Amino acid sequence: MVYFWLNNIQSILYPARCVLCDDAGADGLDLCAGCRADLPRLTAACDRCAAALPPTARVSRCPECARRPPPFTAARAALHYATPVDWMIWQLKFRRRLTHGRTLGALLAERVAAGPDRPEALVPVPLHARRWRERGYNQAAEIAAETGRRLGLPVWHRAARRVRPTARQAELPAARRPANVRGAFAAAPQVAGRHVAIVDDVATTARTAAALARTLRAAGARRVDLYCAARA
């Protein structure tokens, strides 16, 4: 009840503004109706890794996952990693625009709510302590917080940690990305026997999520899914 009234007061004092055009936000989001309608949404995607499929595809799995399924059981992505989503994520990661994290988290919650098999908890992809000190926040955790709030799911911030620093995946060729994140994570015992979903801002090759999923499953997680705001 207290949260309800505080949220209403905040909405009155600080009405939502569109992060893309500065018009009034709609439906409680920091997006106007027009900009929201123009977002590059995923309409057909692989059910195992969320990679885009042709709109006319009669299969639910991409060729790569058909040959070699990833360590997560299912994947959901809200948007294509294209304009203006790429700008929103860049601003979130490198310019501390936390509003974008809430907006992306809300859109991800909409995407996930429409699917089956809801997890018991969300696990944001962790930053290494050194990167966290540089940035002061974890963009995946910002997205997970809003997704979890809207879906009524807990966010387990301590369920996983990054035990060694890694180079940014986006700066490496695809062939070097698996080795970059191999052995980079550790998981807490709380995941044993549980169904959890990894939350990330963007998945390009999904190698980071795969490495984390293997770690969670090695710690006893019953099922691991992948939720990301955008899929490249």
HELIX and SHEET records of a PDB file:
HELIX    1   1 VAL A    2  LEU A   13  1                                  12    
HELIX    2   2 ALA A   33  ALA A   37  1                                   5    
HELIX    3   3 PRO A   63  ARG A   67  1                                   5    
HELIX    4   4 VAL A   85  ARG A   95  1                                  11    
HELIX    5   5 LEU A   98  ALA A  113  1                                  16    
HELIX    6   6 ALA A  129  ARG A  135  1                                   7    
HELIX    7   7 GLN A  139  LEU A  151  1                                  13    
HELIX    8   8 GLN A  169  GLU A  171  5                                   3    
HELIX    9   9 ALA A  174  ARG A  176  5                                   3    
HELIX   10  10 ARG A  177  VAL A  181  1                                   5    
HELIX   11  11 PRO A  189  VAL A  191  5                                   3    
HELIX   12  12 ARG A  207  ALA A  218  1                                  12    
SHEET    1   A 4 ALA A  75  HIS A  80  0                                        
SHEET    2   A 4 ARG A 223  ARG A 231  1                                        
SHEET    3   A 4 HIS A 195  ALA A 203  1                                        
SHEET    4   A 4 ALA A 121  PRO A 124  1                                        
SHEET    1   B 2 ALA A 160  ARG A 162  0                                        
SHEET    2   B 2 PHE A 185  ALA A 187 -1                                        
END                                                                             
